[in-house]
Amino acid sequence: MIDDQPVANTPYVLVIGRRLQERDHRRERLVDEPIPADAAQGELRFTKDRHEHCFPLSLGHLSPIDNRQGVAQRLRQLGYHCNGDLQRGVARFQEREGMEPNGVINDELRSKLEEKYGQ
């Protein structure tokens, strides 16, 4: 997501380990690529409106949702990049989900993140 909007119909480069996959799936709405079971990290790169975007991917590890890092990881994977300001990312997510955008990490937020993220 860029500015809370999904990115579709855009060629991308997916780098997993030393494996580089370039795709021009202009009709696809999702990145659907095989990832080796032992992969730990990667990058998704694309250009949209003449701006290059690079999203680091952490694979195979997700911190528990009951700590700040786990909340930040889920937000980042859902496209809410906090850039060091977790409260801002939380507030953006809350606003988009119809919650009070107060930036507070609480049980309501965790429940909504689990609903959207799946774990």
MIDORO-35375 format. One record per atom (N, C-alpha, C, O): chain; atom name; x, y, z. Coordinates in pm, 1 decimal, decimal comma. Atoms other than C-alpha are relative to their C-alpha. Last residue first. Layout:
% residues N
[A; CA; [X; Y; Z]];
...
***
This chain:
% residues 119
[A; N; [-66,0; 64,4; -114,9]];
[A; CA; [-266,1; -1408,5; 1329,5]];
[A; C; [55,2; 101,7; 95,5]];
[A; O; [113,8; 65,3; 197,4]];
[A; N; [21,2; 143,5; -0,9]];
[A; CA; [-483,6; -1337,3; 1023,2]];
[A; C; [72,1; -75,4; 110,2]];
[A; O; [55,7; -196,9; 121,8]];
[A; N; [-124,9; 65,5; 35,3]];
[A; CA; [-362,2; -990,6; 940,0]];
[A; C; [-15,6; -152,0; -4,4]];
[A; O; [48,1; -219,9; -85,0]];
[A; N; [-48,7; -41,2; 131,6]];
[A; CA; [-698,0; -815,1; 925,4]];
[A; C; [121,7; -80,0; -44,6]];
[A; O; [134,7; -113,9; -162,3]];
[A; N; [105,5; 20,1; 100,1]];
[A; CA; [-870,1; -996,5; 1214,2]];
[A; C; [51,8; 30,1; -141,2]];
[A; O; [26,5; -46,5; -234,2]];
[A; N; [9,6; 144,7; 19,1]];
[A; CA; [-550,0; -1016,0; 1419,0]];
[A; C; [-105,6; -33,0; -106,1]];
[A; O; [-86,6; -123,6; -187,3]];
[A; N; [-118,9; 42,8; 75,0]];
[A; CA; [-496,2; -643,5; 1366,5]];
[A; C; [-4,7; -150,5; -27,8]];
[A; O; [27,2; -194,7; -138,2]];
[A; N; [21,0; -43,2; 138,8]];
[A; CA; [-856,7; -573,5; 1474,3]];
[A; C; [119,6; -40,8; -87,3]];
[A; O; [101,9; -83,5; -201,3]];
[A; N; [105,6; 82,9; 56,2]];
[A; CA; [-808,8; -777,8; 1792,9]];
[A; C; [-23,3; 33,5; -147,5]];
[A; O; [-37,7; -56,6; -230,2]];
[A; N; [-56,7; 132,5; 24,6]];
[A; CA; [-477,2; -608,2; 1867,1]];
[A; C; [-102,4; -93,1; -64,8]];
[A; O; [-69,1; -169,2; -155,7]];
[A; N; [-90,9; -8,1; 113,9]];
[A; CA; [-635,8; -265,0; 1824,5]];
[A; C; [55,3; -137,9; -34,3]];
[A; O; [55,7; -177,8; -150,7]];
[A; N; [83,9; -24,2; 117,6]];
[A; CA; [-926,0; -348,2; 2057,1]];
[A; C; [86,3; 4,6; -126,5]];
[A; O; [51,1; -54,4; -228,7]];
[A; N; [59,3; 127,1; 42,6]];
[A; CA; [-683,6; -500,0; 2310,4]];
[A; C; [-87,4; 15,5; -124,0]];
[A; O; [-90,5; -73,7; -208,8]];
[A; N; [82,9; 61,4; -103,8]];
[A; CA; [-478,6; -179,2; 2330,1]];
[A; C; [-61,0; -128,9; -56,1]];
[A; O; [-31,3; -168,2; -168,9]];
[A; N; [-3,2; 145,4; 18,7]];
[A; CA; [-204,5; 4,6; 2142,0]];
[A; C; [-76,1; -61,9; 116,1]];
[A; O; [-32,7; -55,5; 231,1]];
[A; N; [-22,8; 81,2; -119,2]];
[A; CA; [-302,2; 372,1; 2149,5]];
[A; C; [-5,6; -148,8; -35,9]];
[A; O; [-97,5; -194,7; -103,7]];
[A; N; [-136,5; 50,9; 0,1]];
[A; CA; [-258,2; 584,7; 1835,3]];
[A; C; [33,8; -90,5; 117,3]];
[A; O; [150,6; -123,5; 137,8]];
[A; N; [-75,1; -58,1; -111,6]];
[A; CA; [-575,5; 782,9; 1908,5]];
[A; C; [143,1; -51,2; 9,7]];
[A; O; [219,7; -2,9; 93,1]];
[A; N; [-142,6; -5,5; 36,1]];
[A; CA; [-749,9; 724,7; 1575,0]];
[A; C; [85,3; 68,0; 107,5]];
[A; O; [136,6; 178,1; 87,5]];
[A; N; [-48,2; -131,0; -43,2]];
[A; CA; [-1089,8; 618,3; 1721,0]];
[A; C; [150,9; 6,1; -26,5]];
[A; O; [225,6; -74,8; 28,4]];
[A; N; [-22,7; -7,6; -144,1]];
[A; CA; [-1177,0; 314,5; 1512,8]];
[A; C; [40,2; 142,5; 36,1]];
[A; O; [71,6; 223,1; -51,5]];
[A; N; [117,5; -56,6; -65,6]];
[A; CA; [-1330,0; 309,2; 1166,9]];
[A; C; [9,5; 5,4; 151,1]];
[A; O; [-91,8; 16,3; 220,2]];
[A; N; [88,5; 108,0; -44,2]];
[A; CA; [-1069,8; 69,0; 1020,9]];
[A; C; [-121,6; 50,9; 77,3]];
[A; O; [-196,1; -29,0; 134,0]];
[A; N; [43,7; 76,2; 118,0]];
[A; CA; [-891,8; 337,9; 818,9]];
[A; C; [-101,3; -108,4; 36,6]];
[A; O; [-187,8; -143,4; -43,7]];
[A; N; [88,2; -86,0; 77,8]];
[A; CA; [-874,7; 562,3; 1125,5]];
[A; C; [-58,3; -77,2; -119,4]];
[A; O; [-178,3; -70,8; -146,1]];
[A; N; [126,3; -16,1; -72,3]];
[A; CA; [-733,9; 285,5; 1342,2]];
[A; C; [-99,5; 82,9; -81,4]];
[A; O; [-217,1; 47,9; -90,8]];
[A; N; [72,7; 126,4; 8,5]];
[A; CA; [-467,8; 197,9; 1083,6]];
[A; C; [-137,2; 13,2; 66,7]];
[A; O; [-238,4; -28,7; 10,6]];
[A; N; [42,8; 12,2; 140,0]];
[A; CA; [-359,4; 561,6; 1052,2]];
[A; C; [-81,4; -127,6; -20,1]];
[A; O; [-183,6; -126,5; -88,7]];
[A; N; [110,8; -94,0; 21,5]];
[A; CA; [-354,6; 597,0; 1433,1]];
[A; C; [-51,9; -9,2; -144,1]];
[A; O; [-172,8; -3,7; -166,5]];
[A; N; [117,3; 54,6; -68,6]];
[A; CA; [-139,5; 283,8; 1471,9]];
[A; C; [-121,4; 88,3; -27,4]];
[A; O; [-229,5; 37,6; -57,5]];
[A; N; [44,8; 114,2; 78,2]];
[A; CA; [106,6; 411,6; 1211,8]];
[A; C; [-125,0; -63,8; 58,8]];
[A; O; [-215,9; -103,6; -14,1]];
[A; N; [58,8; -53,1; 124,9]];
[A; CA; [128,8; 746,9; 1389,8]];
[A; C; [-54,0; -113,5; -87,0]];
[A; O; [-163,9; -103,2; -141,5]];
[A; N; [128,3; -60,5; -35,7]];
[A; CA; [184,1; 578,3; 1728,8]];
[A; C; [-71,2; 54,5; -124,3]];
[A; O; [-192,9; 40,5; -137,4]];
[A; N; [101,1; 104,7; -10,1]];
[A; CA; [455,6; 358,7; 1577,4]];
[A; C; [-137,1; 58,5; 31,3]];
[A; O; [-237,5; 11,2; -22,0]];
[A; N; [107,8; -61,0; -77,9]];
[A; CA; [664,7; 656,9; 1469,3]];
[A; C; [-117,2; -97,9; 5,0]];
[A; O; [-212,4; -87,4; -72,4]];
[A; N; [-47,1; -36,8; -133,1]];
[A; CA; [997,4; 511,0; 1352,7]];
[A; C; [-105,9; 62,5; 88,8]];
[A; O; [-78,1; 90,8; 205,3]];
[A; N; [-121,5; -81,5; 10,9]];
[A; CA; [901,2; 512,0; 985,5]];
[A; C; [45,5; 51,8; 135,6]];
[A; O; [76,5; 170,0; 150,8]];
[A; N; [-4,6; -94,0; -111,7]];
[A; CA; [553,8; 377,4; 1072,5]];
[A; C; [120,8; 92,8; -5,6]];
[A; O; [118,5; 200,4; 54,1]];
[A; N; [-141,0; -16,9; -34,6]];
[A; CA; [487,0; 203,6; 744,4]];
[A; C; [14,5; 113,9; 98,7]];
[A; O; [-16,8; 229,1; 68,6]];
[A; N; [-4,8; -120,4; -83,6]];
[A; CA; [123,4; 100,9; 734,4]];
[A; C; [142,7; 16,3; 51,1]];
[A; O; [177,8; -34,3; 157,7]];
[A; N; [-23,1; -120,4; 78,9]];
[A; CA; [120,6; -140,9; 440,3]];
[A; C; [1,7; 129,3; 77,9]];
[A; O; [6,4; 237,0; 18,4]];
[A; N; [128,1; -43,8; 55,6]];
[A; CA; [-37,1; -447,2; 601,9]];
[A; C; [12,3; 131,0; -77,4]];
[A; O; [-86,2; 181,5; -131,2]];
[A; N; [37,8; 98,4; 100,4]];
[A; CA; [309,0; -600,8; 651,8]];
[A; C; [-134,7; 32,4; -64,4]];
[A; O; [-162,8; -12,0; -175,7]];
[A; N; [-89,1; -13,8; 115,9]];
[A; CA; [419,3; -281,1; 826,9]];
[A; C; [-41,2; -96,3; -110,9]];
[A; O; [-44,8; -58,2; -227,9]];
[A; N; [35,6; -124,5; 69,3]];
[A; CA; [116,9; -286,9; 1058,5]];
[A; C; [83,2; 16,0; -126,9]];
[A; O; [30,2; 49,5; -232,9]];
[A; N; [127,9; 21,6; 67,5]];
[A; CA; [179,7; -652,3; 1143,1]];
[A; C; [-43,1; 124,4; -76,8]];
[A; O; [-89,9; 114,7; -190,3]];
[A; N; [-19,4; 93,0; 112,2]];
[A; CA; [546,4; -590,7; 1216,9]];
[A; C; [-129,6; -20,0; -77,5]];
[A; O; [-129,8; -17,1; -200,6]];
[A; N; [-68,5; -71,5; 108,7]];
[A; CA; [469,9; -280,7; 1428,9]];
[A; C; [19,6; -90,5; -121,9]];
[A; O; [0,8; -46,1; -235,2]];
[A; N; [97,0; -93,8; 57,4]];
[A; CA; [217,5; -471,4; 1642,7]];
[A; C; [62,0; 70,5; -120,3]];
[A; O; [-0,9; 80,4; -225,7]];
[A; N; [98,2; 80,5; 69,7]];
[A; CA; [465,3; -756,4; 1695,6]];
[A; C; [-107,4; 85,9; -65,7]];
[A; O; [-150,3; 57,7; -177,5]];
[A; N; [-62,0; 46,3; 124,0]];
[A; CA; [740,8; -508,0; 1782,9]];
[A; C; [-98,3; -83,0; -82,2]];
[A; O; [-102,1; -69,8; -204,5]];
[A; N; [-3,8; -109,2; 97,8]];
[A; CA; [517,2; -333,7; 2035,8]];
[A; C; [57,9; -45,6; -133,5]];
[A; O; [8,8; -6,3; -239,4]];
[A; N; [-107,9; -97,2; -21,2]];
[A; CA; [441,2; -653,1; 2227,7]];
[A; C; [6,0; 98,7; -116,3]];
[A; O; [-48,8; 73,1; -223,5]];
[A; N; [10,3; -69,0; -128,8]];
[A; CA; [120,2; -854,7; 2271,9]];
[A; C; [120,7; 88,4; 30,6]];
[A; O; [130,5; 142,4; 140,8]];
[A; N; [77,7; -122,9; 13,8]];
[A; CA; [104,7; -936,3; 1901,1]];
[A; C; [-10,3; 76,5; 132,5]];
[A; O; [-51,0; 192,7; 133,9]];
[A; N; [135,7; 6,9; -55,5]];
[A; CA; [382,4; -1189,8; 1940,8]];
[A; C; [-70,3; 135,4; -7,1]];
[A; O; [-7,3; 240,5; 4,2]];
[A; N; [2,9; -16,3; -145,9]];
[A; CA; [681,8; -1137,5; 1710,7]];
[A; C; [-144,0; -6,9; 49,9]];
[A; O; [-236,8; 22,8; -25,4]];
[A; N; [95,1; -103,1; -36,2]];
[A; CA; [655,9; -1275,0; 1358,2]];
[A; C; [-4,6; 6,5; 152,0]];
[A; O; [-38,1; -91,9; 218,0]];
[A; N; [-0,2; -38,6; -140,6]];
[A; CA; [932,8; -1476,3; 1201,5]];
[A; C; [-98,6; 113,6; 20,3]];
[A; O; [-98,4; 212,1; -53,5]];
[A; N; [-17,5; 110,2; -93,5]];
[A; CA; [936,9; -1679,8; 881,3]];
[A; C; [4,9; 38,3; 145,7]];
[A; O; [17,5; -50,2; 230,4]];
[A; N; [70,3; 124,9; 27,2]];
[A; CA; [995,0; -1399,9; 638,4]];
[A; C; [26,2; -101,5; 110,2]];
[A; O; [139,0; -115,7; 157,4]];
[A; N; [-48,7; 93,2; -101,0]];
[A; CA; [1083,9; -1039,9; 705,1]];
[A; C; [-83,5; -126,1; -12,2]];
[A; O; [-205,6; -122,6; 3,3]];
[A; N; [88,0; 108,3; -42,0]];
[A; CA; [1026,6; -840,3; 387,0]];
[A; C; [70,3; -85,7; 104,1]];
[A; O; [181,5; -132,8; 80,1]];
[A; N; [-70,8; 115,6; -54,8]];
[A; CA; [1184,4; -503,0; 313,9]];
[A; C; [-101,3; -102,5; 50,8]];
[A; O; [-205,1; -66,7; 106,3]];
[A; N; [56,1; 47,9; -125,4]];
[A; CA; [965,3; -280,2; 97,2]];
[A; C; [80,5; -119,9; 47,5]];
[A; O; [81,4; -223,7; -18,6]];
[A; N; [-65,7; 123,6; -39,6]];
[A; CA; [1133,6; -75,8; -174,8]];
[A; C; [-53,9; -38,1; 138,1]];
[A; O; [-42,4; 38,5; 233,8]];
[A; N; [38,7; 46,3; -132,3]];
[A; CA; [952,3; 197,7; -362,5]];
[A; C; [69,7; -132,4; 26,5]];
[A; O; [81,1; -216,6; -62,6]];
[A; N; [-40,5; 136,7; -29,9]];
[A; CA; [1079,9; 396,4; -659,1]];
[A; C; [-36,0; -33,2; 144,3]];
[A; O; [-16,1; 47,8; 234,8]];
[A; N; [-65,8; 11,6; -130,1]];
[A; CA; [881,6; 705,0; -750,5]];
[A; C; [33,0; -147,3; 24,5]];
[A; O; [-52,2; -234,9; 10,0]];
[A; N; [-140,4; -41,4; 8,9]];
[A; CA; [796,1; 777,7; -1116,9]];
[A; C; [73,4; 2,2; 133,7]];
[A; O; [180,4; 62,4; 143,2]];
[A; N; [1,7; -145,4; 20,0]];
[A; CA; [421,6; 745,6; -1050,1]];
[A; C; [141,3; 59,2; 6,5]];
[A; O; [164,2; 163,3; 68,0]];
[A; N; [137,5; -47,1; 17,4]];
[A; CA; [478,3; 393,1; -918,5]];
[A; C; [4,4; 151,7; -7,9]];
[A; O; [61,2; 217,2; 79,4]];
[A; N; [5,9; -143,5; 28,0]];
[A; CA; [807,7; 208,8; -942,0]];
[A; C; [-144,9; 36,7; -27,1]];
[A; O; [-211,7; -26,4; -109,1]];
[A; N; [79,2; -41,5; 115,8]];
[A; CA; [845,7; -133,3; -783,6]];
[A; C; [5,8; 150,9; -13,3]];
[A; O; [43,5; 221,8; 80,0]];
[A; N; [-31,5; -130,9; 58,9]];
[A; CA; [1058,4; -326,1; -537,6]];
[A; C; [-93,2; 27,2; -117,9]];
[A; O; [-126,8; -62,9; -194,7]];
[A; N; [93,2; -19,4; 110,4]];
[A; CA; [971,3; -610,6; -298,5]];
[A; C; [23,9; 140,7; -50,3]];
[A; O; [14,2; 236,9; 25,9]];
[A; N; [43,8; -135,8; 33,9]];
[A; CA; [1260,3; -712,5; -79,2]];
[A; C; [-101,1; -7,0; -112,9]];
[A; O; [-92,1; -92,4; -201,1]];
[A; N; [5,2; -32,8; 141,2]];
[A; CA; [1371,4; -1028,9; 98,3]];
[A; C; [-41,8; 144,2; -19,0]];
[A; O; [-50,9; 220,8; 76,9]];
[A; N; [27,6; -139,1; 34,3]];
[A; CA; [1429,9; -1194,2; 430,5]];
[A; C; [0,2; 20,0; -150,9]];
[A; O; [47,4; -64,4; -227,0]];
[A; N; [17,4; -81,4; -120,3]];
[A; CA; [1447,5; -1525,2; 613,3]];
[A; C; [-33,4; 145,4; -32,0]];
[A; O; [-97,6; 213,9; 47,6]];
[A; N; [-22,5; -143,8; 23,8]];
[A; CA; [1409,3; -1781,7; 335,4]];
[A; C; [-30,1; 79,0; 127,1]];
[A; O; [-128,9; 52,9; 195,7]];
[A; N; [-106,2; -50,7; -87,5]];
[A; CA; [1436,0; -2142,5; 460,1]];
[A; C; [29,0; 149,1; -19,0]];
[A; O; [122,6; 201,6; 41,3]];
[A; N; [34,2; 15,9; -141,5]];
[A; CA; [1099,4; -2254,0; 321,8]];
[A; C; [105,5; 57,8; 93,7]];
[A; O; [72,9; 99,6; 204,8]];
[A; N; [-63,3; 115,7; -63,2]];
[A; CA; [1178,9; -2115,0; -23,9]];
[A; C; [-28,1; -3,4; 150,7]];
[A; O; [-33,8; 100,8; 216,1]];
[A; N; [-110,3; -45,6; -84,8]];
[A; CA; [923,5; -1858,5; -144,6]];
[A; C; [61,4; -123,2; 66,9]];
[A; O; [-11,2; -202,3; 127,2]];
[A; N; [-52,9; 100,1; -93,2]];
[A; CA; [685,1; -1928,0; -432,0]];
[A; C; [120,4; 56,4; 75,8]];
[A; O; [203,4; 127,5; 19,1]];
[A; N; [-124,5; 62,0; 44,3]];
[A; CA; [530,7; -1613,2; -578,0]];
[A; C; [41,9; -107,2; 99,5]];
[A; O; [19,6; -91,4; 219,5]];
[A; N; [16,0; 141,4; -31,8]];
[A; CA; [185,1; -1458,3; -557,5]];
[A; C; [119,2; -74,5; -58,3]];
[A; O; [118,3; -114,2; -174,8]];
[A; N; [-129,1; 62,3; 26,7]];
[A; CA; [204,5; -1080,3; -546,3]];
[A; C; [-14,0; -143,7; 47,6]];
[A; O; [-34,3; -168,4; 166,5]];
[A; N; [-79,4; 48,2; -112,5]];
[A; CA; [-159,0; -982,5; -555,4]];
[A; C; [135,1; -48,0; -49,7]];
[A; O; [148,3; -95,0; -162,7]];
[A; N; [20,9; -90,7; -111,9]];
[A; CA; [-379,1; -774,9; -786,8]];
[A; C; [84,5; -38,8; 120,3]];
[A; O; [98,9; 39,9; 213,9]];
[A; N; [3,9; 63,3; -131,5]];
[A; CA; [-269,3; -935,3; -1111,2]];
[A; C; [-18,7; 105,0; 108,5]];
[A; O; [30,9; 217,0; 96,4]];
[A; N; [138,9; 34,7; -31,3]];
[A; CA; [-362,4; -784,8; -1445,8]];
[A; C; [-13,2; -63,4; 137,9]];
[A; O; [-124,4; -89,9; 183,5]];
[A; N; [85,4; -118,2; 0,7]];
[A; CA; [-41,2; -592,4; -1500,5]];
[A; C; [-145,7; -32,6; 32,3]];
[A; O; [-223,5; 57,1; 65,0]];
[A; N; [136,0; 52,5; -11,6]];
[A; CA; [168,9; -885,7; -1397,2]];
[A; C; [-97,3; 116,4; 8,1]];
[A; O; [-145,7; 150,5; 116,0]];
[A; N; [81,6; -107,0; 55,8]];
[A; CA; [505,5; -762,1; -1521,5]];
[A; C; [-143,8; -51,7; -4,0]];
[A; O; [-200,5; -73,1; -111,2]];
[A; N; [131,3; 33,0; 53,7]];
[A; CA; [729,5; -973,7; -1307,1]];
[A; C; [-67,8; 125,0; -53,4]];
[A; O; [-52,2; 234,9; -0,2]];
[A; N; [61,9; -120,3; 56,7]];
[A; CA; [1095,4; -975,2; -1216,8]];
[A; C; [-130,4; -41,0; -65,1]];
[A; O; [-136,1; -138,9; -139,6]];
[A; N; [113,9; 30,7; 85,0]];
[A; CA; [1214,9; -1248,6; -982,6]];
[A; C; [-60,7; 131,4; -47,7]];
[A; O; [-109,3; 211,0; 32,6]];
[A; N; [65,3; -120,9; 50,8]];
[A; CA; [1561,5; -1225,5; -829,9]];
[A; C; [-111,8; -41,1; -94,7]];
[A; O; [-89,1; -115,4; -190,2]];
[A; N; [92,8; 24,9; 110,4]];
[A; CA; [1691,8; -1514,1; -620,7]];
[A; C; [-76,3; 127,5; -35,8]];
[A; O; [-143,7; 186,6; 48,6]];
[A; N; [-71,4; -35,7; 123,2]];
[A; CA; [1996,2; -1442,1; -408,2]];
[A; C; [-87,5; -13,4; -123,5]];
[A; O; [-41,7; 6,8; -236,0]];
[A; N; [-136,8; 50,9; -4,1]];
[A; CA; [1792,8; -1433,7; -87,1]];
[A; C; [75,3; 48,1; -122,2]];
[A; O; [82,1; 168,4; -147,7]];
[A; N; [0,0; 89,2; -115,2]];
[A; CA; [1440,4; -1349,4; -193,7]];
[A; C; [136,3; -67,3; 1,5]];
[A; O; [168,7; -147,4; -86,2]];
[A; N; [-130,8; 57,1; -28,3]];
[A; CA; [1425,0; -1049,4; -427,6]];
[A; C; [-12,2; -81,2; 128,5]];
[A; O; [-45,8; -27,5; 234,0]];
[A; N; [-1,5; 65,9; -129,8]];
[A; CA; [1088,8; -962,1; -578,8]];
[A; C; [135,5; -65,7; 16,9]];
[A; O; [175,9; -147,6; -65,6]];
[A; N; [-115,1; 87,8; -15,6]];
[A; CA; [1087,9; -710,6; -862,7]];
[A; C; [-6,8; -54,3; 141,9]];
[A; O; [-17,5; 21,8; 238,1]];
[A; N; [-75,7; 1,1; -124,7]];
[A; CA; [762,7; -548,7; -962,9]];
[A; C; [119,6; -92,8; -10,4]];
[A; O; [129,4; -176,9; -99,7]];
[A; N; [-109,5; 97,5; 2,3]];
[A; CA; [553,7; -443,7; -1260,2]];
[A; C; [80,0; 9,0; 130,1]];
[A; O; [92,5; 116,1; 189,5]];
[A; N; [-133,0; -60,3; 0,4]];
[A; CA; [245,9; -244,1; -1156,9]];
[A; C; [105,9; -109,3; -6,7]];
[A; O; [103,5; -201,3; 75,1]];
[A; N; [-35,3; -19,6; 140,6]];
[A; CA; [-118,8; -328,4; -1221,7]];
[A; C; [136,1; 65,9; -17,4]];
[A; O; [154,2; 152,2; -103,3]];
[A; N; [34,9; 108,1; 92,3]];
[A; CA; [-208,3; -282,9; -856,8]];
[A; C; [48,1; 35,5; -140,1]];
[A; O; [78,4; 151,1; -169,8]];
[A; N; [-69,9; -20,8; 126,5]];
[A; CA; [-85,9; -79,9; -560,6]];
[A; C; [-31,3; -120,3; -89,0]];
[A; O; [-3,8; -234,4; -51,8]];
[A; N; [-69,5; 115,4; 56,9]];
[A; CA; [-327,0; -70,3; -269,1]];
[A; C; [63,1; 34,7; -134,2]];
[A; O; [12,8; 119,9; -207,4]];
[A; N; [67,3; 50,5; 120,1]];
[A; CA; [-401,2; 272,4; -121,4]];
[A; C; [76,6; -121,3; -53,3]];
[A; O; [199,4; -118,8; -60,5]];
[A; N; [120,3; 74,8; -37,3]];
[A; CA; [-315,5; 377,5; 236,2]];
[A; C; [-79,0; -52,0; -119,6]];
[A; O; [-195,2; -89,7; -104,7]];
[A; N; [97,7; -99,2; -47,2]];
[A; CA; [-61,4; 631,7; 109,0]];
[A; C; [-135,6; -65,0; 24,1]];
[A; O; [-239,2; -12,1; -16,3]];
[A; N; [-66,0; -129,8; 3,1]];
[A; CA; [114,1; 351,2; -77,4]];
[A; C; [-106,2; 103,1; 36,8]];
[A; O; [-211,3; 111,0; -26,8]];
[A; N; [83,8; -117,3; 0,0]];
[A; CA; [0,0; 0,0; 0,0]];
[A; C; [88,7; 124,2; 0,0]];
[A; O; [191,7; 128,7; 67,3]];
***
